[in-house]
């Protein structure tokens, strides 16, 4: 048995994992889906990137979880990658699902040379929050109209401070046992930082023939991949 700690990306809460959790539990594993501060039912709670890191670490320590598989999707790969380093021997594996990864001293928007202006403009218009995508923004990502409607109806603005605060890493990420899940409808190849890490012994690449939100478009296939990653140790 392992303990999955599931953290969805920008604009999302723990509800994003609702269709993934049953298969993980059916396989006999613990599952702990988190909503980070400032999102979903925790809207209004003060939030920064390091707040999110601390919340993930605190969940692991509060529940005294062992054999932890930390799963970070999209934005949440950044706090999850930092938390993976901090939980030490409790970590079994970290899984990045089409995710950003942290770099010491860099923020989420640091890795967006062209998109940074778009994100920052959205924050300026929305009182410091990154506005959720519209239904049209989910086109071409392997989602049904019903799935898109569900996502759009439940997403909440993302606190901008989490996107501009720098990551803090004591050691290179390459030393962590990791699986990177690349969703091919969102680009054929991982970015260059991930590609470099995948050349090491500790990192493995898995691809999915779907878009950036596989917990909605292919939840059972994503659950299978997470179970395989847990078995890899």
KOLZA-604426 format. One line per 10 residues: number of its first residue (from 1); their letters; for each residue x, y, z of N, C-alpha, C, O, CB. Coordinates in steps of 0.1 Angstrom, whole numbers, plus 5000, padded with zeros to 4 digits. Glycine has a CB too. Layout:
NUM> A> X,Y,Z,X,Y,Z,X,Y,Z,X,Y,Z,X,Y,Z  ...
REM end
This chain:
1> XXXXXXXXXX> 5008,4988,5000,5000,5000,5000,5009,5012,5000,5018,5013,5007,4991,5000,5012  5005,5022,4991,5011,5035,4992,5000,5046,4995,4988,5042,4995,5018,5039,4978  5005,5058,4997,4995,5069,5000,4997,5079,4989,5008,5086,4988,4998,5075,5014  4987,5081,4980,4987,5091,4970,4983,5104,4976,4972,5105,4982,4978,5087,4958  4991,5114,4973,4987,5128,4977,4985,5135,4964,4995,5138,4957,4997,5135,4987  4973,5139,4960,4970,5144,4947,4967,5159,4947,4959,5164,4955,4957,5137,4941  4974,5167,4939,4973,5181,4939,4971,5186,4925,4980,5184,4916,4986,5188,4945  4959,5191,4922,4956,5196,4908,4962,5210,4905,4967,5216,4914,4941,5196,4906  4961,5213,4893,4968,5226,4888,4960,5238,4891,4950,5238,4898,4971,5225,4874  4963,5249,4883,4957,5262,4885,4942,5261,4883,4937,5253,4875,4963,5272,4875
11> XXXXXXXXXX> 4935,5269,4891,4921,5271,4891,4913,5259,4896,4900,5260,4897,4916,5273,4877  4919,5248,4900,4912,5236,4904,4914,5233,4919,4923,5238,4926,4918,5224,4896  4904,5225,4924,4905,5220,4938,4906,5205,4938,4908,5198,4928,4893,5225,4946  4904,5199,4950,4905,5185,4952,4894,5177,4943,4896,5166,4940,4903,5181,4966  4883,5184,4940,4873,5178,4932,4877,5173,4918,4871,5165,4912,4861,5188,4930  4889,5179,4914,4894,5175,4900,4897,5160,4900,4898,5155,4889,4906,5184,4897  4900,5154,4911,4904,5140,4911,4893,5130,4914,4896,5118,4916,4915,5138,4922  4881,5135,4914,4870,5126,4918,4868,5114,4910,4864,5103,4915,4857,5134,4917  4872,5114,4897,4871,5102,4889,4883,5094,4888,4883,5083,4882,4867,5106,4875  4894,5098,4895,4906,5091,4895,4907,5083,4909,4912,5072,4909,4919,5100,4894
21> XXXXXXXXXX> 4903,5089,4919,4904,5083,4933,4898,5069,4934,4904,5061,4940,4897,5092,4943  4886,5066,4928,4880,5053,4931,4889,5042,4927,4890,5031,4934,4867,5052,4924  4896,5043,4915,4905,5032,4911,4917,5030,4920,4922,5019,4922,4909,5034,4896  4922,5041,4925,4933,5041,4934,4929,5034,4947,4937,5025,4952,4939,5055,4937  4918,5037,4952,4913,5031,4964,4909,5016,4962,4912,5008,4971,4900,5039,4970  4904,5013,4951,4900,4999,4948,4912,4991,4947,4912,4979,4950,4893,4999,4934  4924,4996,4944,4936,4989,4944,4943,4988,4958,4953,4982,4960,4946,4995,4935  4936,4994,4968,4940,4992,4982,4949,5003,4987,4956,5002,4998,4947,4980,4983  4950,5014,4980,4959,5025,4984,4952,5036,4991,4940,5038,4989,4966,5030,4972  4959,5044,4999,4954,5056,5005,4954,5067,4995,4963,5068,4987,4962,5060,5018
31> XXXXXXXXXX> 4944,5075,4996,4943,5087,4986,4939,5099,4994,4930,5099,5003,4933,5084,4975  4946,5110,4991,4945,5123,4998,4945,5134,4988,4956,5138,4984,4955,5125,5009  4934,5138,4983,4933,5149,4973,4932,5162,4981,4924,5164,4989,4921,5147,4964  4941,5172,4977,4942,5184,4984,4936,5196,4976,4937,5196,4964,4956,5188,4988  4930,5205,4983,4927,5218,4977,4936,5228,4984,4937,5229,4996,4912,5222,4980  4944,5235,4976,4953,5245,4981,4947,5258,4984,4936,5261,4979,4965,5247,4971  4953,5266,4993,4948,5278,4997,4945,5288,4985,4952,5288,4976,4957,5285,5007  4933,5295,4986,4930,5304,4976,4921,5299,4965,4917,5306,4956,4942,5310,4971  4919,5285,4965,4912,5279,4954,4899,5271,4959,4898,5267,4970,4921,5269,4947  4890,5270,4949,4878,5261,4952,4871,5265,4965,4869,5277,4968,4881,5246,4952
41> XXXXXXXXXX> 4869,5255,4974,4863,5258,4987,4872,5266,4996,4867,5270,5007,4858,5245,4994  4884,5268,4993,4893,5276,5001,4896,5290,4995,4906,5296,4999,4906,5269,5003  4887,5294,4986,4888,5308,4981,4888,5318,4993,4881,5316,5003,4877,5311,4972  4897,5328,4991,4898,5338,5002,4909,5336,5012,4913,5345,5019,4885,5339,5009  4914,5323,5013,4925,5320,5022,4938,5326,5016,4940,5325,5004,4926,5305,5024  4946,5333,5024,4958,5338,5019,4967,5327,5013,4968,5316,5018,4966,5345,5031  4973,5331,5002,4981,5320,4994,4993,5326,4988,4993,5337,4982,4972,5314,4984  5004,5319,4989,5016,5321,4982,5022,5307,4978,5017,5297,4983,5027,5329,4990  5031,5307,4969,5037,5294,4965,5042,5286,4977,5040,5274,4978,5048,5296,4954  5050,5293,4986,5055,5286,4997,5044,5282,5007,5046,5272,5014,5065,5295,5004
51> XXXXXXXXXX> 5033,5289,5007,5021,5284,5015,5017,5271,5009,5014,5262,5017,5010,5295,5014  5016,5270,4996,5012,5257,4990,5022,5246,4993,5018,5234,4996,5010,5259,4975  5034,5249,4992,5044,5238,4996,5042,5233,5010,5042,5221,5013,5059,5244,4994  5040,5243,5019,5039,5239,5033,5026,5231,5035,5026,5222,5044,5038,5252,5042  5016,5235,5028,5003,5227,5030,5004,5213,5026,4999,5204,5032,4992,5234,5022  5012,5210,5015,5014,5196,5011,5022,5189,5021,5019,5178,5025,5021,5196,4997  5033,5195,5026,5042,5189,5036,5034,5186,5049,5035,5176,5055,5054,5197,5039  5026,5196,5053,5018,5195,5065,5008,5183,5064,5006,5176,5074,5011,5208,5068  5002,5182,5053,4992,5171,5051,4999,5157,5053,4994,5148,5060,4986,5171,5037  5011,5156,5047,5019,5143,5049,5022,5141,5063,5021,5130,5069,5031,5143,5040
61> XXXXXXXXXX> 5027,5151,5070,5032,5150,5084,5020,5149,5093,5021,5141,5103,5041,5162,5087  5010,5156,5091,4998,5156,5100,4992,5142,5101,4988,5137,5111,4987,5166,5096  4991,5135,5089,4985,5122,5088,4996,5111,5090,4992,5099,5090,4978,5120,5075  5008,5115,5092,5019,5106,5094,5020,5095,5082,5021,5083,5084,5018,5098,5107  5019,5101,5070,5019,5092,5058,5033,5087,5055,5043,5094,5056,5013,5100,5046  5033,5075,5051,5046,5068,5047,5043,5063,5032,5032,5062,5028,5050,5057,5056  5054,5060,5026,5053,5055,5012,5044,5064,5004,5034,5059,4998,5048,5040,5012  5048,5076,5003,5040,5087,4997,5043,5088,4982,5055,5089,4978,5041,5100,5004  5033,5088,4974,5034,5091,4960,5027,5105,4958,5015,5106,4958,5027,5081,4950  5036,5115,4957,5031,5129,4955,5028,5131,4940,5036,5128,4931,5041,5140,4960
71> XXXXXXXXXX> 5016,5136,4937,5012,5138,4923,5008,5153,4921,5000,5158,4928,4999,5129,4920  5015,5159,4912,5013,5173,4909,5009,5175,4894,5017,5171,4886,5025,5182,4913  4998,5182,4892,4994,5185,4878,4996,5200,4875,4993,5208,4883,4979,5181,4877  5002,5202,4863,5003,5216,4858,5010,5225,4868,5021,5221,4872,4989,5222,4854  5004,5236,4872,5011,5245,4881,5016,5238,4894,5027,5241,4899,5002,5256,4885  5008,5228,4899,5011,5222,4912,5023,5214,4911,5028,5209,4922,4999,5214,4916  5029,5211,4900,5042,5204,4899,5053,5212,4906,5062,5207,4912,5046,5202,4885  5051,5226,4907,5061,5234,4913,5061,5233,4928,5071,5230,4934,5059,5249,4909  5049,5234,4935,5050,5231,4950,5052,5217,4953,5058,5214,4963,5037,5236,4956  5046,5208,4945,5048,5193,4947,5063,5189,4946,5068,5182,4955,5040,5185,4938
81> XXXXXXXXXX> 5070,5195,4936,5084,5192,4935,5092,5196,4947,5101,5189,4952,5090,5198,4923  5089,5208,4953,5095,5213,4965,5092,5204,4977,5100,5201,4985,5092,5228,4967  5079,5201,4978,5074,5193,4990,5081,5179,4989,5084,5173,5000,5059,5192,4990  5083,5173,4977,5089,5160,4976,5103,5160,4982,5106,5150,4989,5090,5156,4961  5110,5171,4980,5123,5172,4986,5122,5173,5002,5131,5167,5009,5130,5184,4981  5112,5180,5006,5111,5182,5021,5106,5170,5029,5109,5170,5041,5102,5194,5023  5098,5161,5023,5093,5150,5031,5103,5139,5033,5100,5129,5040,5080,5145,5025  5114,5140,5026,5125,5130,5028,5121,5116,5026,5116,5112,5016,5130,5132,5042  5124,5108,5037,5122,5093,5036,5108,5089,5035,5105,5077,5033,5128,5087,5047  5098,5098,5036,5084,5094,5035,5081,5092,5020,5071,5086,5017,5075,5105,5041
91> XXXXXXXXXX> 5089,5098,5011,5086,5098,4997,5089,5085,4990,5100,5079,4992,5093,5109,4990  5079,5079,4983,5081,5067,4975,5084,5072,4960,5093,5067,4954,5069,5058,4975  5076,5082,4956,5078,5086,4942,5070,5099,4940,5061,5102,4947,5073,5076,4931  5075,5108,4931,5067,5120,4927,5063,5118,4912,5071,5114,4904,5076,5133,4929  5051,5122,4909,5046,5121,4896,5041,5135,4891,5033,5141,4898,5034,5110,4895  5047,5139,4880,5044,5152,4875,5035,5149,4863,5039,5143,4853,5056,5160,4870  5022,5154,4864,5012,5152,4853,5012,5164,4844,5005,5174,4848,4998,5148,4859  5018,5163,4833,5019,5175,4823,5021,5188,4831,5015,5198,4829,5005,5176,4815  5031,5187,4839,5033,5197,4850,5045,5206,4847,5055,5202,4840,5035,5190,4863  5045,5218,4853,5056,5226,4855,5065,5220,4866,5059,5213,4875,5053,5241,4858
101> XXXXXXXXXX> 5078,5222,4865,5086,5217,4876,5094,5229,4882,5096,5239,4875,5096,5206,4870  5097,5228,4895,5104,5239,4901,5119,5240,4897,5125,5230,4895,5103,5239,4916  5124,5252,4897,5138,5255,4896,5142,5265,4907,5134,5275,4908,5142,5260,4882  5152,5263,4914,5156,5271,4925,5157,5286,4921,5164,5289,4911,5169,5267,4932  5149,5295,4927,5150,5309,4924,5141,5313,4913,5140,5325,4910,5163,5313,4921  5134,5304,4906,5125,5307,4895,5111,5306,4899,5107,5298,4908,5129,5298,4883  5102,5313,4893,5088,5313,4896,5081,5305,4884,5087,5302,4874,5082,5327,4898  5068,5304,4886,5059,5298,4875,5060,5306,4862,5062,5300,4852,5045,5297,4880  5059,5319,4864,5059,5327,4851,5073,5329,4846,5075,5333,4834,5054,5341,4854  5084,5325,4853,5097,5326,4848,5099,5317,4836,5107,5320,4827,5107,5322,4858
111> XXXXXXXXXX> 5092,5306,4835,5093,5296,4824,5084,5299,4813,5083,5291,4803,5090,5282,4829  5077,5311,4813,5068,5315,4802,5073,5327,4795,5068,5338,4797,5054,5318,4808  5083,5325,4786,5089,5337,4780,5079,5345,4771,5081,5357,4770,5101,5332,4771  5070,5338,4765,5060,5345,4757,5047,5347,4764,5040,5358,4763,5057,5338,4744  5043,5337,4772,5030,5338,4779,5030,5346,4792,5019,5349,4797,5026,5324,4782  5042,5349,4797,5042,5356,4810,5034,5369,4809,5027,5372,4819,5057,5360,4813  5035,5376,4798,5028,5389,4797,5013,5387,4797,5005,5395,4803,5031,5396,4784  5008,5376,4792,4994,5372,4792,4989,5370,4806,4979,5375,4810,4991,5360,4783  4997,5361,4813,4994,5358,4827,4994,5371,4836,4984,5373,4843,5003,5348,4833  5004,5379,4834,5005,5391,4843,4994,5401,4839,4989,5408,4848,5019,5397,4841
121> XXXXXXXXXX> 4990,5402,4826,4979,5411,4823,4966,5406,4829,4958,5415,4833,4978,5412,4807  4964,5393,4829,4952,5388,4835,4952,5391,4850,4941,5395,4855,4951,5373,4833  4963,5390,4857,4964,5393,4871,4961,5408,4873,4954,5411,4883,4977,5389,4876  4966,5416,4864,4964,5431,4866,4949,5435,4865,4944,5444,4872,4973,5439,4856  4942,5428,4856,4928,5431,4854,4919,5425,4864,4908,5429,4866,4924,5425,4840  4924,5415,4872,4916,5407,4881,4920,5408,4895,4918,5399,4903,4915,5393,4877  4926,5419,4899,4929,5421,4913,4939,5411,4919,4939,5408,4930,4917,5420,4922  4949,5407,4910,4960,5399,4914,4957,5384,4912,4964,5375,4917,4963,5401,4928  4946,5381,4905,4943,5366,4903,4944,5363,4888,4942,5372,4879,4928,5363,4908  4947,5351,4885,4948,5346,4871,4934,5340,4868,4929,5331,4874,4959,5335,4869
131> XXXXXXXXXX> 4928,5346,4858,4914,5343,4854,4913,5329,4848,4922,5325,4840,4908,5353,4844  4903,5321,4852,4902,5307,4846,4899,5308,4831,4894,5318,4826,4891,5300,4853  4903,5297,4824,4900,5297,4809,4885,5297,4806,4877,5293,4815,4907,5285,4803  4882,5301,4795,4868,5300,4790,4866,5286,4783,4876,5279,4781,4865,5311,4780  4854,5283,4780,4851,5270,4774,4859,5268,4761,4864,5257,4758,4836,5268,4771  4861,5279,4753,4868,5278,4741,4883,5274,4743,4889,5268,4734,4867,5291,4733  4889,5278,4754,4903,5275,4757,4905,5260,4759,4917,5256,4758,4907,5282,4769  4895,5252,4761,4897,5238,4763,4895,5230,4750,4897,5217,4750,4887,5233,4773  4893,5236,4739,4891,5229,4726,4904,5222,4723,4915,5227,4725,4887,5239,4715  4903,5211,4716,4915,5203,4712,4922,5196,4722,4933,5191,4720,4924,5212,4705
141> XXXXXXXXXX> 4916,5194,4734,4923,5188,4746,4917,5174,4749,4919,5169,4760,4923,5197,4758  4909,5169,4740,4903,5156,4743,4892,5155,4752,4889,5145,4758,4914,5147,4748  4885,5166,4754,4874,5167,4764,4861,5168,4757,4860,5174,4746,4876,5180,4773  4851,5162,4763,4837,5163,4757,4831,5177,4761,4836,5183,4770,4828,5152,4762  4820,5181,4755,4814,5193,4758,4809,5192,4773,4809,5202,4780,4802,5196,4749  4804,5181,4777,4800,5179,4791,4811,5181,4801,4810,5187,4811,4793,5165,4793  4823,5175,4798,4834,5177,4806,4839,5191,4807,4842,5196,4818,4846,5168,4802  4839,5198,4796,4843,5212,4796,4833,5220,4804,4838,5229,4811,4844,5217,4781  4821,5218,4802,4811,5225,4810,4813,5223,4825,4812,5233,4833,4797,5221,4806  4816,5211,4829,4818,5208,4843,4830,5216,4848,4830,5221,4859,4820,5193,4845
151> XXXXXXXXXX> 4841,5216,4841,4853,5222,4845,4851,5237,4846,4854,5244,4856,4865,5220,4835  4845,5243,4836,4843,5258,4836,4834,5262,4847,4836,5273,4853,4837,5262,4822  4824,5254,4851,4815,5258,4861,4821,5257,4875,4815,5263,4884,4803,5248,4861  4832,5250,4876,4838,5248,4890,4852,5255,4892,4856,5256,4903,4839,5234,4893  4858,5259,4881,4871,5266,4883,4870,5279,4890,4859,5286,4889,4878,5267,4870  4880,5283,4897,4880,5296,4905,4893,5303,4901,4903,5297,4898,4879,5293,4920  4893,5316,4902,4905,5324,4899,4917,5319,4908,4916,5315,4919,4903,5339,4902  4929,5319,4901,4941,5314,4908,4949,5326,4914,4952,5335,4907,4950,5306,4898  4953,5325,4927,4960,5336,4933,4973,5338,4927,4982,5329,4926,4962,5333,4948  4975,5351,4922,4987,5354,4914,5000,5353,4922,5011,5351,4916,4985,5367,4909
161> XXXXXXXXXX> 5000,5355,4935,5012,5354,4943,5019,5341,4942,5031,5340,4943,5009,5358,4957  5011,5330,4939,5017,5317,4938,5025,5315,4925,5033,5307,4924,5006,5306,4939  5022,5324,4915,5028,5323,4902,5040,5331,4901,5049,5329,4892,5018,5327,4892  5042,5341,4910,5054,5350,4909,5064,5347,4920,5075,5352,4919,5049,5364,4909  5060,5340,4930,5070,5337,4941,5080,5327,4936,5076,5317,4930,5062,5332,4954  5093,5328,4940,5103,5319,4935,5103,5306,4943,5099,5305,4955,5117,5325,4936  5106,5295,4936,5108,5282,4942,5121,5281,4950,5130,5289,4948,5108,5271,4932  5121,5273,4960,5133,5271,4969,5136,5256,4969,5129,5248,4974,5131,5276,4983  5148,5252,4963,5152,5238,4963,5166,5238,4969,5175,5245,4965,5152,5233,4949  5168,5228,4978,5181,5226,4984,5190,5217,4975,5202,5218,4975,5180,5220,4998
171> XXXXXXXXXX> 5184,5208,4967,5191,5199,4959,5185,5198,4945,5173,5202,4943,5192,5185,4966  5192,5193,4935,5187,5191,4922,5175,5181,4922,5175,5171,4929,5197,5187,4912  5165,5184,4913,5154,5175,4912,5157,5161,4907,5150,5151,4909,5143,5181,4904  5168,5160,4900,5172,5148,4893,5174,5137,4903,5174,5125,4899,5184,5150,4885  5176,5140,4916,5179,5129,4926,5166,5123,4931,5166,5113,4938,5186,5135,4937  5154,5129,4927,5142,5123,4932,5137,5112,4923,5138,5113,4911,5131,5134,4933  5131,5101,4929,5124,5091,4920,5112,5097,4914,5103,5101,4922,5121,5078,4928  5111,5098,4901,5100,5106,4895,5095,5100,4882,5103,5093,4875,5105,5120,4892  5083,5102,4880,5076,5099,4867,5071,5111,4861,5064,5119,4868,5065,5088,4868  5073,5114,4848,5067,5125,4842,5057,5121,4831,5061,5113,4822,5078,5134,4835
181> XXXXXXXXXX> 5045,5125,4833,5034,5121,4824,5032,5132,4814,5028,5143,4817,5021,5118,4832  5035,5130,4801,5034,5140,4790,5021,5137,4783,5019,5126,4777,5046,5140,4781  5012,5147,4782,4999,5146,4775,5001,5152,4761,5004,5164,4759,4988,5154,4783  5000,5143,4751,5005,5146,4738,4997,5157,4730,5002,5164,4721,5006,5134,4730  4984,5158,4734,4976,5169,4727,4980,5183,4732,4976,5193,4726,4961,5166,4730  4988,5183,4742,4993,5196,4748,5008,5198,4744,5014,5207,4750,4992,5196,4763  5012,5191,4734,5026,5192,4729,5033,5179,4729,5030,5170,4737,5034,5202,4738  5041,5176,4718,5046,5163,4716,5058,5159,4726,5060,5148,4728,5051,5162,4702  5065,5169,4731,5077,5167,4739,5076,5175,4752,5071,5186,4752,5089,5171,4730  5082,5169,4762,5084,5177,4775,5093,5189,4772,5101,5189,4762,5090,5169,4786
191> XXXXXXXXXX> 5092,5199,4780,5101,5211,4778,5116,5207,4781,5118,5196,4786,5097,5223,4787  5125,5216,4778,5139,5212,4778,5144,5209,4792,5152,5200,4794,5147,5224,4773  5138,5216,4803,5142,5213,4816,5138,5199,4820,5146,5191,4827,5136,5223,4826  5126,5195,4817,5122,5181,4819,5130,5171,4811,5134,5160,4817,5107,5179,4816  5132,5174,4799,5140,5165,4790,5154,5162,4796,5158,5150,4795,5142,5171,4776  5160,5172,4802,5173,5170,4808,5172,5160,4820,5181,5151,4821,5180,5183,4812  5162,5162,4828,5160,5153,4839,5157,5139,4835,5161,5130,4842,5149,5159,4848  5150,5137,4824,5147,5124,4819,5159,5116,4814,5158,5104,4812,5137,5125,4808  5170,5123,4813,5182,5115,4809,5189,5109,4821,5198,5100,4819,5192,5125,4802  5185,5112,4833,5190,5106,4845,5184,5092,4848,5174,5088,4842,5189,5115,4857
201> XXXXXXXXXX> 5190,5086,4858,5185,5072,4861,5172,5072,4869,5165,5062,4869,5196,5065,4870  5169,5083,4875,5157,5084,4885,5144,5087,4878,5133,5085,4884,5160,5093,4896  5144,5093,4867,5132,5098,4861,5128,5089,4849,5136,5084,4842,5135,5113,4855  5114,5088,4848,5108,5080,4838,5098,5088,4830,5091,5096,4837,5102,5067,4843  5096,5086,4817,5086,5093,4809,5075,5083,4806,5077,5072,4801,5092,5099,4797  5062,5088,4807,5050,5081,4803,5042,5091,4794,5041,5103,4798,5042,5075,4815  5037,5086,4783,5029,5095,4775,5014,5091,4776,5011,5079,4777,5034,5095,4761  5005,5101,4774,4991,5099,4773,4986,5106,4760,4989,5117,4757,4983,5104,4786  4977,5099,4753,4972,5104,4740,4959,5112,4744,4948,5109,4740,4969,5093,4730  4961,5123,4751,4950,5132,4755,4956,5145,4758,4968,5148,4756,4943,5126,4768
211> XXXXXXXXXX> 4947,5154,4763,4952,5168,4765,4956,5171,4779,4959,5161,4787,4940,5177,4762  4957,5183,4783,4963,5188,4795,4956,5185,4808,4961,5186,4819,4965,5203,4794  4943,5180,4807,4935,5177,4818,4931,5163,4818,4919,5160,4817,4923,5186,4819  4940,5153,4820,4937,5139,4818,4928,5133,4830,4922,5123,4828,4949,5131,4818  4928,5140,4841,4919,5136,4852,4904,5137,4848,4896,5131,4854,4922,5144,4865  4901,5145,4838,4888,5146,4833,4886,5138,4820,4876,5131,4818,4884,5161,4830  4896,5139,4811,4895,5133,4797,4897,5118,4798,4890,5110,4790,4904,5139,4788  4907,5113,4806,4910,5099,4807,4913,5095,4821,4924,5091,4824,4922,5095,4797  4903,5096,4830,4906,5094,4845,4911,5080,4848,4920,5078,4856,4894,5097,4853  4905,5070,4841,4909,5056,4844,4923,5053,4839,4930,5045,4846,4899,5046,4839
221> XXXXXXXXXX> 4926,5058,4828,4940,5056,4822,4950,5063,4831,4961,5058,4833,4941,5061,4808  4946,5075,4836,4956,5082,4845,4957,5074,4858,4968,5073,4863,4950,5096,4848  4946,5069,4863,4948,5061,4875,4957,5049,4873,4965,5046,4882,4934,5056,4880  4955,5042,4861,4964,5031,4858,4979,5035,4858,4987,5028,4863,4960,5024,4845  4982,5047,4852,4995,5052,4851,5001,5055,4866,5012,5052,4869,4996,5064,4843  4992,5061,4874,4996,5063,4888,4999,5051,4895,5009,5050,4903,4986,5072,4895  4991,5040,4893,4993,5028,4900,5006,5021,4895,5014,5015,4903,4982,5018,4897  5009,5022,4882,5022,5017,4877,5034,5024,4882,5044,5018,4886,5022,5018,4861  5032,5038,4884,5043,5046,4889,5046,5042,4904,5057,5041,4908,5040,5061,4889  5035,5039,4912,5037,5035,4925,5044,5022,4926,5052,5019,4935,5023,5034,4933
231> XXX> 5040,5013,4917,5047,4999,4917,5061,5000,4913,5069,4991,4917,5039,4990,4907  5065,5011,4906,5079,5012,4902,5088,5016,4914,5100,5014,4913,5080,5023,4891  5082,5021,4924,5089,5024,4937,5098,5037,4935,5104,5041,4945,5098,5013,4941
REM end
